[in-house]
Amino acid sequence: AAPAERQGVRLAVENMQANHLCDDLVEMGRFLASLRLPWAGVCFDSGHAHLCGQTERMSALVPYILSTHLHDNHGKSDEHLPPFRGDVRWHTVAAALARADGAQVLMLEVGPDQHAGVVPSLESARRLRSMLARERRRPPIIRKR
């Protein structure tokens, strides 16, 4: 990590599918907090989080998100569908990404549709961008202790 910092390179660890290292978002957040490395963080993968049943826990990674791999699936395999074509709860993802200062670039990790080409991905990107813009305008939630 030290050579990366000296070169101005940020390191991002991707959350993975179930039964792999980095499949628990809360544990990843704790691990990154314990490192105290401001140049190290997460590449948040929405499809992997959904396959692990972890999407609702992604707020644990918000301070560490540096990059994204955004794609959808139906919870059974890593389908790499455009967002909104599977079962990922995109409102949850958008709300968390809107609070992630490091998530300035949102990368879709999808393949072209056999019949429609890249059009579904472009539509998904527009819809997701609009959803994020709305979330960023919302006032923060203040919780009473």
OpenMM code with the backbone's topology and positions (N, CA, C; nanometers):
from openmm import Vec3, app, unit

residues = "ALA ALA PRO ALA GLU ARG GLN GLY VAL ARG LEU ALA VAL GLU ASN MET GLN ALA ASN HIS LEU CYS ASP ASP LEU VAL GLU MET GLY ARG PHE LEU ALA SER LEU ARG LEU PRO TRP ALA GLY VAL CYS PHE ASP SER GLY HIS ALA HIS LEU CYS GLY GLN THR GLU ARG MET SER ALA LEU VAL PRO TYR ILE LEU SER THR HIS LEU HIS ASP ASN HIS GLY LYS SER ASP GLU HIS LEU PRO PRO PHE ARG GLY ASP VAL ARG TRP HIS THR VAL ALA ALA ALA LEU ALA ARG ALA ASP GLY ALA GLN VAL LEU MET LEU GLU VAL GLY PRO ASP GLN HIS ALA GLY VAL VAL PRO SER LEU GLU SER ALA ARG ARG LEU ARG SER MET LEU ALA ARG GLU ARG ARG ARG PRO PRO ILE ILE ARG LYS ARG".split()
positions = [
    Vec3(0.0813, -0.1201, 0.0000),
    Vec3(0.0000, 0.0000, 0.0000),
    Vec3(0.0854, 0.1262, 0.0000),
    Vec3(0.1985, 0.1245, 0.0700),
    Vec3(0.2830, 0.2438, 0.0777),
    Vec3(0.3340, 0.2873, -0.0602),
    Vec3(0.3838, 0.1955, -0.1451),
    Vec3(0.4262, 0.2388, -0.2786),
    Vec3(0.3109, 0.2983, -0.3602),
    Vec3(0.1924, 0.2458, -0.3438),
    Vec3(0.0765, 0.2999, -0.4152),
    Vec3(0.0510, 0.4435, -0.3704),
    Vec3(0.0558, 0.4668, -0.2404),
    Vec3(0.0316, 0.6013, -0.1888),
    Vec3(0.1358, 0.6993, -0.2433),
    Vec3(0.2623, 0.6583, -0.2438),
    Vec3(0.3685, 0.7469, -0.2936),
    Vec3(0.3471, 0.7833, -0.4404),
    Vec3(0.2871, 0.6942, -0.5168),
    Vec3(0.2627, 0.7182, -0.6590),
    Vec3(0.1266, 0.7840, -0.6851),
    Vec3(0.0494, 0.8066, -0.5789),
    Vec3(-0.0826, 0.8672, -0.5955),
    Vec3(-0.1874, 0.7704, -0.6486),
    Vec3(-0.1629, 0.6413, -0.6285),
    Vec3(-0.2550, 0.5379, -0.6761),
    Vec3(-0.3466, 0.4968, -0.5611),
    Vec3(-0.4762, 0.4933, -0.5878),
    Vec3(-0.5717, 0.4473, -0.4868),
    Vec3(-0.6000, 0.2997, -0.5106),
    Vec3(-0.6106, 0.2235, -0.4030),
    Vec3(-0.6363, 0.0800, -0.4097),
    Vec3(-0.7826, 0.0535, -0.3763),
    Vec3(-0.8483, -0.0305, -0.4574),
    Vec3(-0.9880, -0.0649, -0.4317),
    Vec3(-1.0039, -0.2164, -0.4321),
    Vec3(-1.0637, -0.2680, -0.3265),
    Vec3(-1.0943, -0.4099, -0.3147),
    Vec3(-1.2418, -0.4272, -0.3500),
    Vec3(-1.2721, -0.5225, -0.4362),
    Vec3(-1.4104, -0.5452, -0.4782),
    Vec3(-1.4800, -0.6424, -0.3834),
    Vec3(-1.6042, -0.6088, -0.3468),
    Vec3(-1.6837, -0.7064, -0.2710),
    Vec3(-1.7173, -0.8213, -0.3652),
    Vec3(-1.7138, -0.9422, -0.3112),
    Vec3(-1.7250, -1.0609, -0.3958),
    Vec3(-1.8541, -1.1386, -0.3701),
    Vec3(-1.8695, -1.2458, -0.4477),
    Vec3(-1.9844, -1.3343, -0.4329),
    Vec3(-1.9718, -1.4167, -0.3055),
    Vec3(-2.0816, -1.4824, -0.2681),
    Vec3(-2.0851, -1.5630, -0.1459),
    Vec3(-1.9736, -1.6673, -0.1453),
    Vec3(-1.9243, -1.6946, -0.0254),
    Vec3(-1.8189, -1.7930, -0.0003),
    Vec3(-1.6844, -1.7545, -0.0611),
    Vec3(-1.6641, -1.6262, -0.0814),
    Vec3(-1.5357, -1.5725, -0.1241),
    Vec3(-1.4923, -1.4685, -0.0210),
    Vec3(-1.3634, -1.4413, -0.0177),
    Vec3(-1.3133, -1.3334, 0.0658),
    Vec3(-1.3845, -1.2046, 0.0240),
    Vec3(-1.4221, -1.1220, 0.1167),
    Vec3(-1.4909, -0.9942, 0.0912),
    Vec3(-1.6350, -1.0123, 0.0456),
    Vec3(-1.7031, -1.1139, 0.0996),
    Vec3(-1.8441, -1.1322, 0.0651),
    Vec3(-1.9378, -1.0707, 0.1685),
    Vec3(-1.8851, -1.0209, 0.2801),
    Vec3(-1.9657, -0.9593, 0.3851),
    Vec3(-1.9323, -0.8099, 0.3905),
    Vec3(-2.0292, -0.7250, 0.3581),
    Vec3(-2.0036, -0.5815, 0.3465),
    Vec3(-1.9706, -0.5163, 0.4803),
    Vec3(-2.0348, -0.5605, 0.5863),
    Vec3(-2.0055, -0.5038, 0.7180),
    Vec3(-1.8638, -0.5391, 0.7606),
    Vec3(-1.8246, -0.6631, 0.7402),
    Vec3(-1.6875, -0.7039, 0.7732),
    Vec3(-1.5856, -0.6276, 0.6877),
    Vec3(-1.6165, -0.6059, 0.5606),
    Vec3(-1.5265, -0.5268, 0.4751),
    Vec3(-1.5104, -0.3863, 0.5310),
    Vec3(-1.6212, -0.3265, 0.5719),
    Vec3(-1.6165, -0.1922, 0.6293),
    Vec3(-1.5301, -0.1875, 0.7547),
    Vec3(-1.5469, -0.2875, 0.8411),
    Vec3(-1.4654, -0.2936, 0.9634),
    Vec3(-1.3172, -0.3101, 0.9302),
    Vec3(-1.2895, -0.3964, 0.8344),
    Vec3(-1.1509, -0.4205, 0.7934),
    Vec3(-1.0872, -0.2918, 0.7413),
    Vec3(-1.1572, -0.2218, 0.6517),
    Vec3(-1.1020, -0.0979, 0.5963),
    Vec3(-1.0848, 0.0089, 0.7042),
    Vec3(-1.1793, 0.0161, 0.7972),
    Vec3(-1.1659, 0.1124, 0.9070),
    Vec3(-1.0420, 0.0820, 0.9903),
    Vec3(-1.0159, -0.0468, 1.0135),
    Vec3(-0.9008, -0.0846, 1.0953),
    Vec3(-0.7684, -0.0537, 1.0260),
    Vec3(-0.7673, -0.0535, 0.8925),
    Vec3(-0.6440, -0.0246, 0.8192),
    Vec3(-0.6024, 0.1212, 0.8301),
    Vec3(-0.7005, 0.2105, 0.8370),
    Vec3(-0.6739, 0.3549, 0.8421),
    Vec3(-0.5853, 0.4000, 0.7263),
    Vec3(-0.6198, 0.3536, 0.6060),
    Vec3(-0.5464, 0.3916, 0.4850),
    Vec3(-0.6390, 0.4758, 0.3967),
    Vec3(-0.6223, 0.6062, 0.3961),
    Vec3(-0.7147, 0.6905, 0.3207),
    Vec3(-0.7108, 0.6663, 0.1688),
    Vec3(-0.6075, 0.6023, 0.1189),
    Vec3(-0.5975, 0.5778, -0.0248),
    Vec3(-0.6462, 0.4375, -0.0633),
    Vec3(-0.6992, 0.3631, 0.0338),
    Vec3(-0.7527, 0.2297, 0.0060),
    Vec3(-0.9032, 0.2293, 0.0323),
    Vec3(-0.9771, 0.1591, -0.0530),
    Vec3(-1.1213, 0.1553, -0.0371),
    Vec3(-1.1840, 0.0383, -0.1106),
    Vec3(-1.3051, 0.0610, -0.1618),
    Vec3(-1.3873, -0.0449, -0.2193),
    Vec3(-1.4302, -0.0107, -0.3607),
    Vec3(-1.4312, -0.1139, -0.4434),
    Vec3(-1.5039, -0.1096, -0.5699),
    Vec3(-1.6344, -0.1836, -0.5401),
    Vec3(-1.7436, -0.1084, -0.5252),
    Vec3(-1.8708, -0.1692, -0.4874),
    Vec3(-1.9345, -0.2368, -0.6085),
    Vec3(-1.9608, -0.3666, -0.5958),
    Vec3(-2.0241, -0.4456, -0.7011),
    Vec3(-2.1675, -0.4776, -0.6582),
    Vec3(-2.2645, -0.4140, -0.7239),
    Vec3(-2.4055, -0.4302, -0.6863),
    Vec3(-2.4554, -0.5726, -0.7089),
    Vec3(-2.4129, -0.6361, -0.8159),
    Vec3(-2.4567, -0.7727, -0.8443),
    Vec3(-2.4064, -0.8715, -0.7413),
    Vec3(-2.2801, -0.8570, -0.7013),
    Vec3(-2.2240, -0.9456, -0.5993),
    Vec3(-2.2945, -0.9241, -0.4655),
    Vec3(-2.3195, -0.7975, -0.4301),
    Vec3(-2.3886, -0.7698, -0.3040),
    Vec3(-2.5273, -0.8343, -0.3032),
    Vec3(-2.5961, -0.8277, -0.4161),
    Vec3(-2.7302, -0.8872, -0.4249),
    Vec3(-2.7232, -1.0398, -0.4127),
    Vec3(-2.6262, -1.1015, -0.4777),
    Vec3(-2.6122, -1.2470, -0.4692),
    Vec3(-2.5848, -1.2928, -0.3263),
    Vec3(-2.5216, -1.2085, -0.2471),
    Vec3(-2.4901, -1.2421, -0.1078),
    Vec3(-2.6007, -1.1987, -0.0116),
    Vec3(-2.7057, -1.1376, -0.0636),
    Vec3(-2.8101, -1.0858, 0.0244),
    Vec3(-2.7601, -0.9721, 0.1113),
    Vec3(-2.6654, -0.8941, 0.0582),
    Vec3(-2.5983, -0.7907, 0.1365),
    Vec3(-2.6332, -0.6479, 0.0949),
    Vec3(-2.7177, -0.6296, -0.0046),
    Vec3(-2.7458, -0.4952, -0.0552),
    Vec3(-2.7897, -0.4012, 0.0567),
    Vec3(-2.8727, -0.4490, 0.1470),
    Vec3(-2.9226, -0.3648, 0.2563),
    Vec3(-2.8110, -0.3243, 0.3530),
    Vec3(-2.6964, -0.3906, 0.3446),
    Vec3(-2.5860, -0.3619, 0.4364),
    Vec3(-2.4785, -0.2730, 0.3731),
    Vec3(-2.5030, -0.2235, 0.2524),
    Vec3(-2.3979, -0.1516, 0.1829),
    Vec3(-2.3616, -0.0188, 0.2476),
    Vec3(-2.4461, 0.0331, 0.3346),
    Vec3(-2.4130, 0.1591, 0.4013),
    Vec3(-2.2834, 0.1472, 0.4815),
    Vec3(-2.2457, 0.0255, 0.5206),
    Vec3(-2.1201, 0.0044, 0.5934),
    Vec3(-1.9987, 0.0405, 0.5084),
    Vec3(-2.0163, 0.0414, 0.3770),
    Vec3(-1.9045, 0.0702, 0.2869),
    Vec3(-1.9033, 0.2125, 0.2336),
    Vec3(-2.0076, 0.2888, 0.2603),
    Vec3(-2.0204, 0.4225, 0.2009),
    Vec3(-1.8929, 0.5064, 0.2139),
    Vec3(-1.8290, 0.5132, 0.3302),
    Vec3(-1.7093, 0.5983, 0.3400),
    Vec3(-1.5909, 0.5488, 0.2568),
    Vec3(-1.5973, 0.4240, 0.2100),
    Vec3(-1.4821, 0.3628, 0.1437),
    Vec3(-1.5019, 0.3409, -0.0069),
    Vec3(-1.6189, 0.3735, -0.0600),
    Vec3(-1.6454, 0.3464, -0.2020),
    Vec3(-1.5637, 0.4418, -0.2882),
    Vec3(-1.4787, 0.3829, -0.3730),
    Vec3(-1.3951, 0.4582, -0.4659),
    Vec3(-1.4384, 0.4383, -0.6103),
    Vec3(-1.5024, 0.3251, -0.6357),
    Vec3(-1.5375, 0.2863, -0.7716),
    Vec3(-1.6595, 0.1953, -0.7638),
    Vec3(-1.7205, 0.1692, -0.8780),
    Vec3(-1.8378, 0.0822, -0.8806),
    Vec3(-1.8349, -0.0130, -0.9992),
    Vec3(-1.8993, -0.1252, -0.9800),
    Vec3(-1.9369, -0.2185, -1.0869),
    Vec3(-2.0872, -0.2379, -1.0678),
    Vec3(-2.1663, -0.1648, -1.1430),
    Vec3(-2.3109, -0.1680, -1.1253),
    Vec3(-2.3752, -0.2559, -1.2312),
    Vec3(-2.4441, -0.3575, -1.1826),
    Vec3(-2.5163, -0.4487, -1.2705),
    Vec3(-2.6223, -0.5196, -1.1883),
    Vec3(-2.7112, -0.5881, -1.2560),
    Vec3(-2.8270, -0.6493, -1.1923),
    Vec3(-2.8252, -0.7998, -1.2144),
    Vec3(-2.9061, -0.8698, -1.1362),
    Vec3(-2.9268, -1.0136, -1.1527),
    Vec3(-3.0558, -1.0514, -1.0802),
    Vec3(-3.0902, -1.1779, -1.0886),
    Vec3(-3.2108, -1.2280, -1.0235),
    Vec3(-3.1808, -1.3040, -0.8945),
    Vec3(-3.0612, -1.2827, -0.8387),
    Vec3(-3.0263, -1.3412, -0.7104),
    Vec3(-2.9751, -1.4835, -0.7142),
    Vec3(-2.9567, -1.5394, -0.8327),
    Vec3(-2.9130, -1.6792, -0.8433),
    Vec3(-2.7766, -1.6942, -0.9120),
    Vec3(-2.7466, -1.6061, -1.0080),
    Vec3(-2.6176, -1.6123, -1.0767),
    Vec3(-2.5741, -1.4710, -1.1153),
    Vec3(-2.4480, -1.4578, -1.1463),
    Vec3(-2.3865, -1.3282, -1.1771),
    Vec3(-2.4161, -1.2928, -1.3233),
    Vec3(-2.5392, -1.2491, -1.3502),
    Vec3(-2.5878, -1.2303, -1.4869),
    Vec3(-2.5349, -1.1055, -1.5571),
    Vec3(-2.4900, -1.0065, -1.4836),
    Vec3(-2.4418, -0.8805, -1.5408),
    Vec3(-2.5455, -0.8146, -1.6311),
    Vec3(-2.6687, -0.8095, -1.5830),
    Vec3(-2.7768, -0.7424, -1.6547),
    Vec3(-2.7683, -0.5920, -1.6310),
    Vec3(-2.8216, -0.5113, -1.7219),
    Vec3(-2.8285, -0.3679, -1.6936),
    Vec3(-2.9132, -0.3436, -1.5683),
    Vec3(-2.8813, -0.2391, -1.4921),
    Vec3(-2.9642, -0.2067, -1.3768),
    Vec3(-3.1118, -0.1984, -1.4143),
    Vec3(-3.1968, -0.2430, -1.3215),
    Vec3(-3.3434, -0.2454, -1.3329),
    Vec3(-3.3948, -0.3607, -1.4181),
    Vec3(-3.3079, -0.4533, -1.4576),
    Vec3(-3.3507, -0.5700, -1.5358),
    Vec3(-3.3550, -0.6974, -1.4515),
    Vec3(-3.3219, -0.6853, -1.3237),
    Vec3(-3.3243, -0.7994, -1.2324),
    Vec3(-3.3938, -0.7603, -1.1037),
    Vec3(-3.3439, -0.8116, -0.9909),
    Vec3(-3.4091, -0.7923, -0.8610),
    Vec3(-3.3341, -0.7024, -0.7633),
    Vec3(-3.2226, -0.6425, -0.8019),
    Vec3(-3.1483, -0.5553, -0.7106),
    Vec3(-3.2398, -0.4404, -0.6676),
    Vec3(-3.2330, -0.4055, -0.5407),
    Vec3(-3.3127, -0.2930, -0.4884),
    Vec3(-3.2359, -0.1642, -0.5148),
    Vec3(-3.2600, -0.1058, -0.6307),
    Vec3(-3.1831, 0.0104, -0.6756),
    Vec3(-3.2055, 0.1345, -0.5916),
    Vec3(-3.3201, 0.1475, -0.5263),
    Vec3(-3.3401, 0.2626, -0.4377),
    Vec3(-3.2432, 0.2564, -0.3207),
    Vec3(-3.2189, 0.1374, -0.2692),
    Vec3(-3.1232, 0.1202, -0.1598),
    Vec3(-2.9820, 0.1531, -0.2070),
    Vec3(-2.9463, 0.1018, -0.3240),
    Vec3(-2.8130, 0.1276, -0.3800),
    Vec3(-2.7947, 0.2765, -0.4067),
    Vec3(-2.8938, 0.3394, -0.4698),
    Vec3(-2.8836, 0.4820, -0.5029),
    Vec3(-2.8720, 0.5672, -0.3769),
    Vec3(-2.9481, 0.5345, -0.2734),
    Vec3(-2.9420, 0.6118, -0.1492),
    Vec3(-2.8026, 0.6052, -0.0879),
    Vec3(-2.7412, 0.4882, -0.0902),
    Vec3(-2.6056, 0.4743, -0.0349),
    Vec3(-2.5026, 0.5440, -0.1237),
    Vec3(-2.5115, 0.5238, -0.2544),
    Vec3(-2.4145, 0.5867, -0.3450),
    Vec3(-2.4226, 0.7390, -0.3397),
    Vec3(-2.5410, 0.7919, -0.3157),
    Vec3(-2.5576, 0.9368, -0.3067),
    Vec3(-2.4797, 0.9945, -0.1888),
    Vec3(-2.4534, 0.9130, -0.0866),
    Vec3(-2.3770, 0.9573, 0.0309),
    Vec3(-2.2282, 0.9246, 0.0194),
    Vec3(-2.1881, 0.8539, -0.0861),
    Vec3(-2.0490, 0.8111, -0.1024),
    Vec3(-1.9718, 0.9153, -0.1828),
    Vec3(-1.8929, 0.9956, -0.1135),
    Vec3(-1.8172, 1.1012, -0.1807),
    Vec3(-1.7239, 1.0472, -0.2887),
    Vec3(-1.6728, 0.9252, -0.2687),
    Vec3(-1.5792, 0.8673, -0.3644),
    Vec3(-1.6444, 0.8094, -0.4884),
    Vec3(-1.7766, 0.7973, -0.4880),
    Vec3(-1.8468, 0.7355, -0.6016),
    Vec3(-1.8858, 0.8415, -0.7041),
    Vec3(-1.7860, 0.9071, -0.7586),
    Vec3(-1.8129, 1.0111, -0.8580),
    Vec3(-1.8361, 0.9526, -0.9972),
    Vec3(-1.7705, 0.8416, -1.0255),
    Vec3(-1.7884, 0.7726, -1.1533),
    Vec3(-1.8637, 0.6436, -1.1248),
    Vec3(-1.9750, 0.6246, -1.1929),
    Vec3(-2.0555, 0.5040, -1.1748),
    Vec3(-2.0403, 0.4179, -1.2994),
    Vec3(-1.9685, 0.3075, -1.2846),
    Vec3(-1.9399, 0.2210, -1.3983),
    Vec3(-2.0398, 0.1068, -1.4053),
    Vec3(-2.1058, 0.0929, -1.5206),
    Vec3(-2.1921, -0.0221, -1.5431),
    Vec3(-2.1039, -0.1367, -1.5898),
    Vec3(-2.1247, -0.2537, -1.5320),
    Vec3(-2.0488, -0.3733, -1.5705),
    Vec3(-2.1474, -0.4707, -1.6348),
    Vec3(-2.1842, -0.4396, -1.7585),
    Vec3(-2.2868, -0.5164, -1.8291),
    Vec3(-2.2399, -0.5480, -1.9706),
    Vec3(-2.3021, -0.6491, -2.0299),
    Vec3(-2.2767, -0.6819, -2.1691),
    Vec3(-2.3916, -0.6326, -2.2543),
    Vec3(-2.3708, -0.6214, -2.3843),
    Vec3(-2.4805, -0.5780, -2.4714),
    Vec3(-2.5896, -0.6847, -2.4799),
    Vec3(-2.7133, -0.6391, -2.4880),
    Vec3(-2.8273, -0.7281, -2.5072),
    Vec3(-2.8178, -0.7880, -2.6476),
    Vec3(-2.8451, -0.9176, -2.6602),
    Vec3(-2.8329, -0.9845, -2.7910),
    Vec3(-2.9182, -0.9179, -2.8983),
    Vec3(-3.0339, -0.8660, -2.8591),
    Vec3(-3.1267, -0.8109, -2.9567),
    Vec3(-3.1284, -0.6583, -2.9579),
    Vec3(-3.1106, -0.5962, -2.8426),
    Vec3(-3.1246, -0.4508, -2.8329),
    Vec3(-2.9911, -0.3769, -2.8228),
    Vec3(-2.8794, -0.4473, -2.8262),
    Vec3(-2.7490, -0.3814, -2.8196),
    Vec3(-2.7271, -0.3105, -2.6870),
    Vec3(-2.6760, -0.1876, -2.6946),
    Vec3(-2.6436, -0.1124, -2.5736),
    Vec3(-2.7590, -0.0243, -2.5256),
    Vec3(-2.8698, -0.0218, -2.5977),
    Vec3(-2.9823, 0.0649, -2.5608),
    Vec3(-3.0317, 0.0394, -2.4183),
    Vec3(-3.0529, -0.0866, -2.3753),
    Vec3(-3.0972, -0.1074, -2.2365),
    Vec3(-2.9982, -0.0518, -2.1333),
    Vec3(-2.8692, -0.0616, -2.1615),
    Vec3(-2.7691, -0.0080, -2.0687),
    Vec3(-2.7758, 0.1436, -2.0628),
    Vec3(-2.7942, 0.2078, -2.1761),
    Vec3(-2.8060, 0.3542, -2.1781),
    Vec3(-2.9302, 0.3998, -2.1026),
    Vec3(-3.0407, 0.3297, -2.1217),
    Vec3(-3.1637, 0.3626, -2.0491),
    Vec3(-3.1436, 0.3438, -1.8985),
    Vec3(-3.0781, 0.2352, -1.8609),
    Vec3(-3.0506, 0.2095, -1.7192),
    Vec3(-2.9624, 0.3180, -1.6601),
    Vec3(-2.8603, 0.3591, -1.7343),
    Vec3(-2.7691, 0.4626, -1.6853),
    Vec3(-2.8440, 0.5935, -1.6622),
    Vec3(-2.9301, 0.6306, -1.7549),
    Vec3(-3.0079, 0.7541, -1.7387),
    Vec3(-3.0985, 0.7462, -1.6163),
    Vec3(-3.1653, 0.6336, -1.6014),
    Vec3(-3.2569, 0.6156, -1.4878),
    Vec3(-3.1810, 0.6179, -1.3551),
    Vec3(-3.0673, 0.5508, -1.3507),
    Vec3(-2.9865, 0.5479, -1.2293),
    Vec3(-2.9310, 0.6872, -1.1973),
    Vec3(-2.8853, 0.7596, -1.2982),
    Vec3(-2.8337, 0.8945, -1.2770),
    Vec3(-2.9419, 0.9870, -1.2207),
    Vec3(-3.0628, 0.9743, -1.2735),
    Vec3(-3.1754, 1.0537, -1.2249),
    Vec3(-3.2089, 1.0183, -1.0798),
    Vec3(-3.2071, 0.8900, -1.0483),
    Vec3(-3.2359, 0.8437, -0.9128),
    Vec3(-3.1312, 0.8971, -0.8148),
    Vec3(-3.0044, 0.8937, -0.8552),
    Vec3(-2.8973, 0.9454, -0.7690),
    Vec3(-2.9112, 1.0950, -0.7476),
    Vec3(-2.9454, 1.1679, -0.8517),
    Vec3(-2.9630, 1.3127, -0.8387),
    Vec3(-3.0727, 1.3447, -0.7371),
    Vec3(-3.1830, 1.2717, -0.7417),
    Vec3(-3.2913, 1.2922, -0.6440),
    Vec3(-3.2426, 1.2607, -0.5024),
    Vec3(-3.1694, 1.1503, -0.4875),
    Vec3(-3.1194, 1.1120, -0.3547),
    Vec3(-3.0216, 1.2153, -0.2997),
    Vec3(-2.9402, 1.2732, -0.3853),
    Vec3(-2.8419, 1.3719, -0.3388),
    Vec3(-2.9081, 1.5008, -0.2924),
    Vec3(-3.0280, 1.5298, -0.3420),
    Vec3(-3.0998, 1.6504, -0.3008),
    Vec3(-3.1756, 1.6312, -0.1696),
    Vec3(-3.1963, 1.5071, -0.1269),
    Vec3(-3.2692, 1.4801, -0.0028),
    Vec3(-3.1861, 1.5212, 0.1173),
    Vec3(-3.2526, 1.5779, 0.2191),
    Vec3(-3.1772, 1.6103, 0.3410),
    Vec3(-3.1334, 1.4820, 0.4109),
    Vec3(-3.0209, 1.4851, 0.4801),
    Vec3(-2.9745, 1.3638, 0.5494),
    Vec3(-3.0719, 1.3232, 0.6599),
    Vec3(-3.0753, 1.1950, 0.6860),
    Vec3(-3.1600, 1.1406, 0.7939),
    Vec3(-3.0862, 1.1603, 0.9250),
    Vec3(-3.1523, 1.2223, 1.0195),
    Vec3(-3.0936, 1.2417, 1.1524),
    Vec3(-3.1658, 1.1466, 1.2456),
    Vec3(-3.0897, 1.0572, 1.3057),
    Vec3(-3.1482, 0.9583, 1.3953),
    Vec3(-3.1282, 0.9994, 1.5399),
    Vec3(-3.2344, 0.9875, 1.6181),
    Vec3(-3.2258, 1.0176, 1.7608),
    Vec3(-3.1646, 0.9002, 1.8333),
    Vec3(-3.0890, 0.9292, 1.9353),
    Vec3(-3.0254, 0.8222, 2.0137),
    Vec3(-3.1145, 0.7787, 2.1250),
] * unit.nanometer
topology = app.Topology()
chain = topology.addChain("A")
for resn in residues:
    res = topology.addResidue(resn, chain)
    for name in ("N", "CA", "C"):
        topology.addAtom(name, app.Element.getBySymbol(name[0]), res)
